[in-house]
Amino acid sequence: MALKLYDLVNIAEEIENATIYVENYTNDEVDGKEIHRVEITVENTDTEEVSDPLILEEESKQALDRQVKFTLGAYFKKIDVVNKLY
């Protein structure tokens, strides 16, 4: 599922003790274009249940890095984020 910020916000708001994971970076070529992707999941740390992955993709690694930082930046300051990309 392609990531929309409100999807991530809705999932995270439903969980009292959430942790967001950024992982599984891939770099593929589709129709002659590079596509850089990461998966973002939300874990309920009380029950250890993990949401289905949300996919964030961009045409360059730099753009993907900026999008990850923007997506997780302001809204999620009170939620633990585990970024396994850096």
N, CA, C and O atoms as a CHARMM CRD file, in Angstrom:
* protein
*
  344
    1    1 MET  N      0.85200  -1.17300   0.00000 PROA 1      0.00000
    2    1 MET  CA     0.00000   0.00000   0.00000 PROA 1      0.00000
    3    1 MET  C      0.89800   1.23600   0.00000 PROA 1      0.00000
    4    1 MET  O      1.80200   1.34800   0.82800 PROA 1      0.00000
    5    2 ALA  N      0.65600   2.14500  -0.90900 PROA 2      0.00000
    6    2 ALA  CA     1.44200   3.37300  -0.96500 PROA 2      0.00000
    7    2 ALA  C      1.11100   4.23900   0.24500 PROA 2      0.00000
    8    2 ALA  O     -0.04100   4.34100   0.66500 PROA 2      0.00000
    9    3 LEU  N      2.13400   4.84800   0.78200 PROA 3      0.00000
   10    3 LEU  CA     1.98200   5.63100   2.01100 PROA 3      0.00000
   11    3 LEU  C      1.34300   6.97700   1.74500 PROA 3      0.00000
   12    3 LEU  O      1.74400   7.71800   0.84700 PROA 3      0.00000
   13    4 LYS  N      0.36400   7.26300   2.53000 PROA 4      0.00000
   14    4 LYS  CA    -0.19900   8.60300   2.61800 PROA 4      0.00000
   15    4 LYS  C     -0.03100   8.98900   4.08100 PROA 4      0.00000
   16    4 LYS  O     -0.27900   8.17500   4.97100 PROA 4      0.00000
   17    5 LEU  N      0.37900  10.20200   4.33000 PROA 5      0.00000
   18    5 LEU  CA     0.67000  10.63200   5.69500 PROA 5      0.00000
   19    5 LEU  C     -0.50400  10.38800   6.62300 PROA 5      0.00000
   20    5 LEU  O     -0.31200   9.96400   7.76300 PROA 5      0.00000
   21    6 TYR  N     -1.72100  10.64800   6.15500 PROA 6      0.00000
   22    6 TYR  CA    -2.87100  10.45800   7.03700 PROA 6      0.00000
   23    6 TYR  C     -3.07300   8.98500   7.38600 PROA 6      0.00000
   24    6 TYR  O     -3.59500   8.68400   8.46000 PROA 6      0.00000
   25    7 ASP  N     -2.66900   8.04200   6.49500 PROA 7      0.00000
   26    7 ASP  CA    -2.74300   6.62100   6.83500 PROA 7      0.00000
   27    7 ASP  C     -1.85100   6.32000   8.03600 PROA 7      0.00000
   28    7 ASP  O     -2.26500   5.65000   8.98200 PROA 7      0.00000
   29    8 LEU  N     -0.63600   6.82000   7.98100 PROA 8      0.00000
   30    8 LEU  CA     0.31500   6.59000   9.07100 PROA 8      0.00000
   31    8 LEU  C     -0.16700   7.24700  10.35800 PROA 8      0.00000
   32    8 LEU  O     -0.06500   6.65400  11.43200 PROA 8      0.00000
   33    9 VAL  N     -0.68800   8.45400  10.26100 PROA 9      0.00000
   34    9 VAL  CA    -1.20700   9.16300  11.43000 PROA 9      0.00000
   35    9 VAL  C     -2.36600   8.38600  12.03900 PROA 9      0.00000
   36    9 VAL  O     -2.41900   8.20000  13.25400 PROA 9      0.00000
   37   10 ASN  N     -3.29700   7.92900  11.19800 PROA 10     0.00000
   38   10 ASN  CA    -4.44400   7.17800  11.71200 PROA 10     0.00000
   39   10 ASN  C     -4.02000   5.90700  12.42200 PROA 10     0.00000
   40   10 ASN  O     -4.53600   5.59400  13.49500 PROA 10     0.00000
   41   11 ILE  N     -3.09200   5.17400  11.84000 PROA 11     0.00000
   42   11 ILE  CA    -2.62400   3.93300  12.46900 PROA 11     0.00000
   43   11 ILE  C     -1.93900   4.24000  13.79400 PROA 11     0.00000
   44   11 ILE  O     -2.22200   3.59400  14.80200 PROA 11     0.00000
   45   12 ALA  N     -1.04400   5.21700  13.80000 PROA 12     0.00000
   46   12 ALA  CA    -0.28900   5.54700  15.01500 PROA 12     0.00000
   47   12 ALA  C     -1.19700   6.08200  16.11900 PROA 12     0.00000
   48   12 ALA  O     -0.95800   5.80900  17.29500 PROA 12     0.00000
   49   13 GLU  N     -2.22800   6.83500  15.76200 PROA 13     0.00000
   50   13 GLU  CA    -3.12500   7.39600  16.77700 PROA 13     0.00000
   51   13 GLU  C     -3.97700   6.32700  17.45300 PROA 13     0.00000
   52   13 GLU  O     -4.40400   6.50800  18.59300 PROA 13     0.00000
   53   14 GLU  N     -4.22800   5.22000  16.76600 PROA 14     0.00000
   54   14 GLU  CA    -5.02900   4.15100  17.34200 PROA 14     0.00000
   55   14 GLU  C     -4.25800   3.33500  18.38300 PROA 14     0.00000
   56   14 GLU  O     -4.86200   2.57500  19.14000 PROA 14     0.00000
   57   15 ILE  N     -2.95300   3.48200  18.42900 PROA 15     0.00000
   58   15 ILE  CA    -2.11300   2.67500  19.30500 PROA 15     0.00000
   59   15 ILE  C     -1.55200   3.55700  20.40600 PROA 15     0.00000
   60   15 ILE  O     -0.93200   4.58500  20.13600 PROA 15     0.00000
   61   16 GLU  N     -1.77300   3.15000  21.64300 PROA 16     0.00000
   62   16 GLU  CA    -1.32200   3.96100  22.77200 PROA 16     0.00000
   63   16 GLU  C      0.20300   4.00200  22.89000 PROA 16     0.00000
   64   16 GLU  O      0.77800   5.07400  23.07900 PROA 16     0.00000
   65   17 ASN  N      0.85100   2.86600  22.78200 PROA 17     0.00000
   66   17 ASN  CA     2.31600   2.78500  22.88500 PROA 17     0.00000
   67   17 ASN  C      2.88200   2.30000  21.56000 PROA 17     0.00000
   68   17 ASN  O      3.23700   1.13000  21.41300 PROA 17     0.00000
   69   18 ALA  N      2.96300   3.20700  20.60500 PROA 18     0.00000
   70   18 ALA  CA     3.38800   2.84300  19.24900 PROA 18     0.00000
   71   18 ALA  C      4.88200   3.07700  19.05100 PROA 18     0.00000
   72   18 ALA  O      5.47400   3.98000  19.64100 PROA 18     0.00000
   73   19 THR  N      5.46900   2.24200  18.20900 PROA 19     0.00000
   74   19 THR  CA     6.81900   2.45200  17.70500 PROA 19     0.00000
   75   19 THR  C      6.74400   2.33000  16.19500 PROA 19     0.00000
   76   19 THR  O      6.15500   1.38400  15.67200 PROA 19     0.00000
   77   20 ILE  N      7.33900   3.28700  15.49300 PROA 20     0.00000
   78   20 ILE  CA     7.34200   3.28600  14.03400 PROA 20     0.00000
   79   20 ILE  C      8.69700   2.76600  13.55500 PROA 20     0.00000
   80   20 ILE  O      9.74800   3.21300  14.01500 PROA 20     0.00000
   81   21 TYR  N      8.65000   1.81600  12.62400 PROA 21     0.00000
   82   21 TYR  CA     9.87200   1.25000  12.05000 PROA 21     0.00000
   83   21 TYR  C      9.98100   1.64500  10.58400 PROA 21     0.00000
   84   21 TYR  O      9.01800   1.53000   9.82500 PROA 21     0.00000
   85   22 VAL  N     11.16400   2.11100  10.19300 PROA 22     0.00000
   86   22 VAL  CA    11.47700   2.41200   8.79800 PROA 22     0.00000
   87   22 VAL  C     12.54200   1.39400   8.39000 PROA 22     0.00000
   88   22 VAL  O     13.64500   1.39200   8.93700 PROA 22     0.00000
   89   23 GLU  N     12.21100   0.53100   7.42900 PROA 23     0.00000
   90   23 GLU  CA    13.13500  -0.55900   7.09800 PROA 23     0.00000
   91   23 GLU  C     12.88300  -1.08000   5.69200 PROA 23     0.00000
   92   23 GLU  O     11.99600  -0.60500   4.98400 PROA 23     0.00000
   93   24 ASN  N     13.67600  -2.06100   5.30500 PROA 24     0.00000
   94   24 ASN  CA    13.54900  -2.76200   4.02100 PROA 24     0.00000
   95   24 ASN  C     13.68300  -1.83000   2.82400 PROA 24     0.00000
   96   24 ASN  O     12.81000  -1.78400   1.95800 PROA 24     0.00000
   97   25 TYR  N     14.77900  -1.09200   2.78600 PROA 25     0.00000
   98   25 TYR  CA    15.07100  -0.22600   1.64700 PROA 25     0.00000
   99   25 TYR  C     15.33900  -1.07700   0.41600 PROA 25     0.00000
  100   25 TYR  O     16.08600  -2.05300   0.47800 PROA 25     0.00000
  101   26 THR  N     14.72500  -0.70300  -0.70500 PROA 26     0.00000
  102   26 THR  CA    15.00900  -1.35500  -1.98200 PROA 26     0.00000
  103   26 THR  C     15.19900  -0.29900  -3.05400 PROA 26     0.00000
  104   26 THR  O     14.69000   0.81700  -2.95700 PROA 26     0.00000
  105   27 ASN  N     15.94300  -0.68100  -4.07600 PROA 27     0.00000
  106   27 ASN  CA    16.20900   0.18500  -5.21700 PROA 27     0.00000
  107   27 ASN  C     15.96500  -0.65300  -6.46100 PROA 27     0.00000
  108   27 ASN  O     16.73900  -1.56500  -6.75000 PROA 27     0.00000
  109   28 ASP  N     14.90600  -0.36100  -7.19800 PROA 28     0.00000
  110   28 ASP  CA    14.54400  -1.11700  -8.39200 PROA 28     0.00000
  111   28 ASP  C     14.47100  -0.18500  -9.58900 PROA 28     0.00000
  112   28 ASP  O     14.36900   1.03400  -9.45000 PROA 28     0.00000
  113   29 GLU  N     14.52600  -0.79400 -10.77300 PROA 29     0.00000
  114   29 GLU  CA    14.32000  -0.01700 -11.99200 PROA 29     0.00000
  115   29 GLU  C     13.01900  -0.48000 -12.62400 PROA 29     0.00000
  116   29 GLU  O     12.83900  -1.66500 -12.90600 PROA 29     0.00000
  117   30 VAL  N     12.10800   0.47200 -12.84500 PROA 30     0.00000
  118   30 VAL  CA    10.80700   0.17500 -13.43800 PROA 30     0.00000
  119   30 VAL  C     10.62400   1.09000 -14.64200 PROA 30     0.00000
  120   30 VAL  O     10.65400   2.31300 -14.51300 PROA 30     0.00000
  121   31 ASP  N     10.43400   0.49000 -15.80600 PROA 31     0.00000
  122   31 ASP  CA    10.24400   1.25500 -17.04200 PROA 31     0.00000
  123   31 ASP  C     11.35700   2.28300 -17.25500 PROA 31     0.00000
  124   31 ASP  O     11.09100   3.40900 -17.67400 PROA 31     0.00000
  125   32 GLY  N     12.58500   1.90300 -16.97200 PROA 32     0.00000
  126   32 GLY  CA    13.72700   2.78700 -17.17700 PROA 32     0.00000
  127   32 GLY  C     13.94000   3.83600 -16.10600 PROA 32     0.00000
  128   32 GLY  O     14.85000   4.65600 -16.22500 PROA 32     0.00000
  129   33 LYS  N     13.12000   3.83100 -15.05400 PROA 33     0.00000
  130   33 LYS  CA    13.25400   4.80200 -13.96500 PROA 33     0.00000
  131   33 LYS  C     13.66600   4.07100 -12.69300 PROA 33     0.00000
  132   33 LYS  O     13.20000   2.96800 -12.41100 PROA 33     0.00000
  133   34 GLU  N     14.54800   4.70900 -11.93700 PROA 34     0.00000
  134   34 GLU  CA    14.90600   4.16400 -10.63400 PROA 34     0.00000
  135   34 GLU  C     13.80700   4.48800  -9.63300 PROA 34     0.00000
  136   34 GLU  O     13.30600   5.61100  -9.58200 PROA 34     0.00000
  137   35 ILE  N     13.44100   3.49300  -8.84200 PROA 35     0.00000
  138   35 ILE  CA    12.46400   3.68200  -7.77900 PROA 35     0.00000
  139   35 ILE  C     13.10800   3.21900  -6.47800 PROA 35     0.00000
  140   35 ILE  O     13.52700   2.06700  -6.35400 PROA 35     0.00000
  141   36 HSD  N     13.18300   4.12300  -5.51600 PROA 36     0.00000
  142   36 HSD  CA    13.73300   3.83400  -4.19800 PROA 36     0.00000
  143   36 HSD  C     12.56600   3.72500  -3.22500 PROA 36     0.00000
  144   36 HSD  O     11.72000   4.61600  -3.16100 PROA 36     0.00000
  145   37 ARG  N     12.52300   2.61600  -2.45700 PROA 37     0.00000
  146   37 ARG  CA    11.38400   2.36300  -1.55800 PROA 37     0.00000
  147   37 ARG  C     11.86100   2.00100  -0.16100 PROA 37     0.00000
  148   37 ARG  O     12.93900   1.43700   0.03200 PROA 37     0.00000
  149   38 VAL  N     11.02100   2.34500   0.80300 PROA 38     0.00000
  150   38 VAL  CA    11.16900   1.83800   2.17000 PROA 38     0.00000
  151   38 VAL  C      9.78900   1.41000   2.65200 PROA 38     0.00000
  152   38 VAL  O      8.76100   1.86800   2.15300 PROA 38     0.00000
  153   39 GLU  N      9.79800   0.52400   3.63400 PROA 39     0.00000
  154   39 GLU  CA     8.56200   0.12200   4.28800 PROA 39     0.00000
  155   39 GLU  C      8.50500   0.79600   5.64900 PROA 39     0.00000
  156   39 GLU  O      9.50500   0.86900   6.36300 PROA 39     0.00000
  157   40 ILE  N      7.33500   1.28200   5.99200 PROA 40     0.00000
  158   40 ILE  CA     7.12000   1.87100   7.30700 PROA 40     0.00000
  159   40 ILE  C      6.01400   1.06500   7.97900 PROA 40     0.00000
  160   40 ILE  O      4.91600   0.92600   7.43900 PROA 40     0.00000
  161   41 THR  N      6.31500   0.53900   9.15900 PROA 41     0.00000
  162   41 THR  CA     5.32800  -0.21300   9.92600 PROA 41     0.00000
  163   41 THR  C      5.18200   0.41500  11.30100 PROA 41     0.00000
  164   41 THR  O      6.06900   1.12400  11.77700 PROA 41     0.00000
  165   42 VAL  N      4.05600   0.14400  11.92300 PROA 42     0.00000
  166   42 VAL  CA     3.79200   0.64500  13.26800 PROA 42     0.00000
  167   42 VAL  C      3.55700  -0.56600  14.16100 PROA 42     0.00000
  168   42 VAL  O      2.73000  -1.42600  13.85800 PROA 42     0.00000
  169   43 GLU  N      4.30100  -0.62000  15.27000 PROA 43     0.00000
  170   43 GLU  CA     4.15400  -1.72100  16.21100 PROA 43     0.00000
  171   43 GLU  C      3.48200  -1.23400  17.48700 PROA 43     0.00000
  172   43 GLU  O      3.81700  -0.17000  18.00900 PROA 43     0.00000
  173   44 ASN  N      2.54300  -2.01000  17.98000 PROA 44     0.00000
  174   44 ASN  CA     1.97600  -1.77500  19.29600 PROA 44     0.00000
  175   44 ASN  C      2.93500  -2.45500  20.27600 PROA 44     0.00000
  176   44 ASN  O      3.00800  -3.68300  20.31600 PROA 44     0.00000
  177   45 THR  N      3.66000  -1.67700  21.05300 PROA 45     0.00000
  178   45 THR  CA     4.68800  -2.26000  21.92600 PROA 45     0.00000
  179   45 THR  C      4.09200  -3.02200  23.09900 PROA 45     0.00000
  180   45 THR  O      4.79700  -3.78600  23.75800 PROA 45     0.00000
  181   46 ASP  N      2.81000  -2.82900  23.37100 PROA 46     0.00000
  182   46 ASP  CA     2.15800  -3.60100  24.43500 PROA 46     0.00000
  183   46 ASP  C      1.83600  -5.02200  23.98400 PROA 46     0.00000
  184   46 ASP  O      2.03500  -5.97700  24.73500 PROA 46     0.00000
  185   47 THR  N      1.33900  -5.15800  22.75500 PROA 47     0.00000
  186   47 THR  CA     0.90800  -6.46600  22.25700 PROA 47     0.00000
  187   47 THR  C      1.88600  -7.06400  21.24900 PROA 47     0.00000
  188   47 THR  O      1.76100  -8.23500  20.88800 PROA 47     0.00000
  189   48 GLU  N      2.85700  -6.27400  20.79100 PROA 48     0.00000
  190   48 GLU  CA     3.83900  -6.66000  19.77600 PROA 48     0.00000
  191   48 GLU  C      3.19700  -6.95100  18.41700 PROA 48     0.00000
  192   48 GLU  O      3.79100  -7.64000  17.58800 PROA 48     0.00000
  193   49 GLU  N      1.99400  -6.43300  18.18900 PROA 49     0.00000
  194   49 GLU  CA     1.36100  -6.54300  16.87400 PROA 49     0.00000
  195   49 GLU  C      1.93600  -5.46600  15.96700 PROA 49     0.00000
  196   49 GLU  O      2.17700  -4.33600  16.39300 PROA 49     0.00000
  197   50 VAL  N      2.15200  -5.83500  14.70600 PROA 50     0.00000
  198   50 VAL  CA     2.74300  -4.92100  13.73300 PROA 50     0.00000
  199   50 VAL  C      1.75700  -4.70700  12.59600 PROA 50     0.00000
  200   50 VAL  O      1.14100  -5.65500  12.10700 PROA 50     0.00000
  201   51 SER  N      1.61200  -3.43900  12.17500 PROA 51     0.00000
  202   51 SER  CA     0.70700  -3.11100  11.07200 PROA 51     0.00000
  203   51 SER  C      1.26200  -3.64900   9.75600 PROA 51     0.00000
  204   51 SER  O      2.44100  -3.99000   9.65500 PROA 51     0.00000
  205   52 ASP  N      0.39600  -3.71700   8.75900 PROA 52     0.00000
  206   52 ASP  CA     0.86100  -4.02800   7.41100 PROA 52     0.00000
  207   52 ASP  C      1.80100  -2.90100   6.98400 PROA 52     0.00000
  208   52 ASP  O      1.60200  -1.74900   7.37200 PROA 52     0.00000
  209   53 PRO  N      2.82300  -3.22300   6.18800 PROA 53     0.00000
  210   53 PRO  CA     3.76100  -2.16800   5.78900 PROA 53     0.00000
  211   53 PRO  C      3.13200  -1.14600   4.85900 PROA 53     0.00000
  212   53 PRO  O      2.35600  -1.48600   3.96600 PROA 53     0.00000
  213   54 LEU  N      3.48000   0.10200   5.08600 PROA 54     0.00000
  214   54 LEU  CA     3.12800   1.19500   4.18600 PROA 54     0.00000
  215   54 LEU  C      4.38400   1.49800   3.38000 PROA 54     0.00000
  216   54 LEU  O      5.48200   1.52400   3.93600 PROA 54     0.00000
  217   55 ILE  N      4.24200   1.72400   2.10000 PROA 55     0.00000
  218   55 ILE  CA     5.38100   1.90800   1.21000 PROA 55     0.00000
  219   55 ILE  C      5.55800   3.39100   0.89500 PROA 55     0.00000
  220   55 ILE  O      4.61500   4.08100   0.50700 PROA 55     0.00000
  221   56 LEU  N      6.78000   3.85500   1.06900 PROA 56     0.00000
  222   56 LEU  CA     7.13800   5.21700   0.69100 PROA 56     0.00000
  223   56 LEU  C      8.15500   5.09300  -0.43500 PROA 56     0.00000
  224   56 LEU  O      9.15600   4.39200  -0.28500 PROA 56     0.00000
  225   57 GLU  N      7.91400   5.76300  -1.56400 PROA 57     0.00000
  226   57 GLU  CA     8.84500   5.64700  -2.68600 PROA 57     0.00000
  227   57 GLU  C      9.10000   6.99200  -3.34200 PROA 57     0.00000
  228   57 GLU  O      8.24700   7.87900  -3.36800 PROA 57     0.00000
  229   58 GLU  N     10.30600   7.10200  -3.86800 PROA 58     0.00000
  230   58 GLU  CA    10.74700   8.30600  -4.58200 PROA 58     0.00000
  231   58 GLU  C     11.67300   7.88500  -5.71300 PROA 58     0.00000
  232   58 GLU  O     12.06500   6.72100  -5.80300 PROA 58     0.00000
  233   59 GLU  N     12.02300   8.84500  -6.58600 PROA 59     0.00000
  234   59 GLU  CA    12.86600   8.54300  -7.73700 PROA 59     0.00000
  235   59 GLU  C     14.35300   8.64100  -7.44800 PROA 59     0.00000
  236   59 GLU  O     15.16200   8.26800  -8.29800 PROA 59     0.00000
  237   60 SER  N     14.74200   9.13400  -6.27000 PROA 60     0.00000
  238   60 SER  CA    16.16300   9.16100  -5.90500 PROA 60     0.00000
  239   60 SER  C     16.29700   8.88600  -4.40800 PROA 60     0.00000
  240   60 SER  O     15.36300   9.09300  -3.63400 PROA 60     0.00000
  241   61 LYS  N     17.47600   8.41600  -4.02500 PROA 61     0.00000
  242   61 LYS  CA    17.72400   8.12600  -2.61600 PROA 61     0.00000
  243   61 LYS  C     17.64400   9.40900  -1.79300 PROA 61     0.00000
  244   61 LYS  O     17.11500   9.39200  -0.68200 PROA 61     0.00000
  245   62 GLN  N     18.15800  10.51500  -2.31600 PROA 62     0.00000
  246   62 GLN  CA    18.12200  11.78500  -1.60000 PROA 62     0.00000
  247   62 GLN  C     16.67600  12.23900  -1.37800 PROA 62     0.00000
  248   62 GLN  O     16.32600  12.68900  -0.28700 PROA 62     0.00000
  249   63 ALA  N     15.84600  12.12000  -2.40400 PROA 63     0.00000
  250   63 ALA  CA    14.43500  12.50400  -2.27300 PROA 63     0.00000
  251   63 ALA  C     13.72400  11.59300  -1.27600 PROA 63     0.00000
  252   63 ALA  O     12.87600  12.05400  -0.51100 PROA 63     0.00000
  253   64 LEU  N     14.06000  10.31400  -1.27800 PROA 64     0.00000
  254   64 LEU  CA    13.47200   9.37600  -0.32000 PROA 64     0.00000
  255   64 LEU  C     13.88800   9.74300   1.10200 PROA 64     0.00000
  256   64 LEU  O     13.06000   9.73800   2.01200 PROA 64     0.00000
  257   65 ASP  N     15.16200  10.06000   1.29400 PROA 65     0.00000
  258   65 ASP  CA    15.64500  10.47100   2.61400 PROA 65     0.00000
  259   65 ASP  C     14.88300  11.69900   3.11600 PROA 65     0.00000
  260   65 ASP  O     14.45700  11.74400   4.26900 PROA 65     0.00000
  261   66 ARG  N     14.71700  12.69000   2.24300 PROA 66     0.00000
  262   66 ARG  CA    13.98600  13.90800   2.62500 PROA 66     0.00000
  263   66 ARG  C     12.52800  13.58200   2.97200 PROA 66     0.00000
  264   66 ARG  O     11.97800  14.11200   3.93700 PROA 66     0.00000
  265   67 GLN  N     11.91200  12.70900   2.17800 PROA 67     0.00000
  266   67 GLN  CA    10.51100  12.36000   2.41200 PROA 67     0.00000
  267   67 GLN  C     10.34800  11.59800   3.72700 PROA 67     0.00000
  268   67 GLN  O      9.38400  11.82800   4.45700 PROA 67     0.00000
  269   68 VAL  N     11.27400  10.70000   4.03500 PROA 68     0.00000
  270   68 VAL  CA    11.22000   9.97000   5.31100 PROA 68     0.00000
  271   68 VAL  C     11.33600  10.95900   6.46700 PROA 68     0.00000
  272   68 VAL  O     10.55900  10.90100   7.42000 PROA 68     0.00000
  273   69 LYS  N     12.29900  11.85800   6.38200 PROA 69     0.00000
  274   69 LYS  CA    12.48500  12.83900   7.46000 PROA 69     0.00000
  275   69 LYS  C     11.26400  13.74600   7.59800 PROA 69     0.00000
  276   69 LYS  O     10.84200  14.04900   8.71400 PROA 69     0.00000
  277   70 PHE  N     10.69400  14.18300   6.47100 PROA 70     0.00000
  278   70 PHE  CA     9.49700  15.02600   6.51400 PROA 70     0.00000
  279   70 PHE  C      8.31800  14.26300   7.11600 PROA 70     0.00000
  280   70 PHE  O      7.61600  14.77600   7.98800 PROA 70     0.00000
  281   71 THR  N      8.10800  13.04000   6.64500 PROA 71     0.00000
  282   71 THR  CA     6.95900  12.24800   7.09300 PROA 71     0.00000
  283   71 THR  C      7.02100  11.98300   8.58700 PROA 71     0.00000
  284   71 THR  O      6.00000  12.03200   9.27200 PROA 71     0.00000
  285   72 LEU  N      8.20200  11.70700   9.08900 PROA 72     0.00000
  286   72 LEU  CA     8.33900  11.35700  10.50200 PROA 72     0.00000
  287   72 LEU  C      8.69000  12.55100  11.38000 PROA 72     0.00000
  288   72 LEU  O      8.70700  12.43800  12.60500 PROA 72     0.00000
  289   73 GLY  N      8.96800  13.68500  10.76600 PROA 73     0.00000
  290   73 GLY  CA     9.45100  14.84700  11.48600 PROA 73     0.00000
  291   73 GLY  C      8.53700  15.43800  12.52600 PROA 73     0.00000
  292   73 GLY  O      8.64400  15.09900  13.70400 PROA 73     0.00000
  293   74 ALA  N      7.66100  16.29300  12.12900 PROA 74     0.00000
  294   74 ALA  CA     6.89000  17.11100  13.06200 PROA 74     0.00000
  295   74 ALA  C      5.85900  16.31900  13.85900 PROA 74     0.00000
  296   74 ALA  O      5.81600  16.41900  15.08500 PROA 74     0.00000
  297   75 TYR  N      5.05200  15.55500  13.19600 PROA 75     0.00000
  298   75 TYR  CA     3.91200  14.94000  13.87500 PROA 75     0.00000
  299   75 TYR  C      4.31300  13.87400  14.88400 PROA 75     0.00000
  300   75 TYR  O      3.67300  13.73700  15.92700 PROA 75     0.00000
  301   76 PHE  N      5.35500  13.12300  14.58700 PROA 76     0.00000
  302   76 PHE  CA     5.67600  11.94100  15.37800 PROA 76     0.00000
  303   76 PHE  C      6.76300  12.16500  16.42100 PROA 76     0.00000
  304   76 PHE  O      7.46900  11.22000  16.77400 PROA 76     0.00000
  305   77 LYS  N      6.91600  13.36500  16.91400 PROA 77     0.00000
  306   77 LYS  CA     7.94700  13.63800  17.91700 PROA 77     0.00000
  307   77 LYS  C      7.71100  12.88500  19.21900 PROA 77     0.00000
  308   77 LYS  O      8.66900  12.61400  19.94300 PROA 77     0.00000
  309   78 LYS  N      6.45900  12.53700  19.53900 PROA 78     0.00000
  310   78 LYS  CA     6.15200  11.85900  20.79500 PROA 78     0.00000
  311   78 LYS  C      6.10600  10.34000  20.64300 PROA 78     0.00000
  312   78 LYS  O      5.79200   9.63300  21.60100 PROA 78     0.00000
  313   79 ILE  N      6.41500   9.83200  19.45100 PROA 79     0.00000
  314   79 ILE  CA     6.38700   8.39600  19.19300 PROA 79     0.00000
  315   79 ILE  C      7.80200   7.93300  18.89100 PROA 79     0.00000
  316   79 ILE  O      8.53800   8.60500  18.16900 PROA 79     0.00000
  317   80 ASP  N      8.18500   6.78600  19.44200 PROA 80     0.00000
  318   80 ASP  CA     9.50500   6.22100  19.15400 PROA 80     0.00000
  319   80 ASP  C      9.58200   5.83500  17.68300 PROA 80     0.00000
  320   80 ASP  O      8.66700   5.21500  17.14000 PROA 80     0.00000
  321   81 VAL  N     10.68500   6.20900  17.04900 PROA 81     0.00000
  322   81 VAL  CA    10.92300   5.86000  15.65400 PROA 81     0.00000
  323   81 VAL  C     12.23300   5.09600  15.56400 PROA 81     0.00000
  324   81 VAL  O     13.26500   5.57200  16.03800 PROA 81     0.00000
  325   82 VAL  N     12.20100   3.93000  14.96700 PROA 82     0.00000
  326   82 VAL  CA    13.39800   3.13500  14.73600 PROA 82     0.00000
  327   82 VAL  C     13.65800   3.17700  13.23800 PROA 82     0.00000
  328   82 VAL  O     12.96200   2.52800  12.45700 PROA 82     0.00000
  329   83 ASN  N     14.66800   3.94800  12.84500 PROA 83     0.00000
  330   83 ASN  CA    15.00100   4.10400  11.43100 PROA 83     0.00000
  331   83 ASN  C     16.18000   3.20500  11.13800 PROA 83     0.00000
  332   83 ASN  O     17.31100   3.52300  11.50800 PROA 83     0.00000
  333   84 LYS  N     15.93300   2.08500  10.47800 PROA 84     0.00000
  334   84 LYS  CA    16.97500   1.10600  10.21000 PROA 84     0.00000
  335   84 LYS  C     17.72800   1.40900   8.90900 PROA 84     0.00000
  336   84 LYS  O     18.48000   0.56700   8.41800 PROA 84     0.00000
  337   85 LEU  N     17.52800   2.60400   8.35100 PROA 85     0.00000
  338   85 LEU  CA    18.20000   2.97200   7.10700 PROA 85     0.00000
  339   85 LEU  C     19.53200   3.66500   7.33800 PROA 85     0.00000
  340   85 LEU  O     20.37400   3.69400   6.44000 PROA 85     0.00000
  341   86 TYR  N     19.73700   4.22100   8.52000 PROA 86     0.00000
  342   86 TYR  CA    20.93100   5.03900   8.73200 PROA 86     0.00000
  343   86 TYR  C     21.75400   4.48900   9.86800 PROA 86     0.00000
  344   86 TYR  O     22.80100   5.04500  10.19700 PROA 86     0.00000
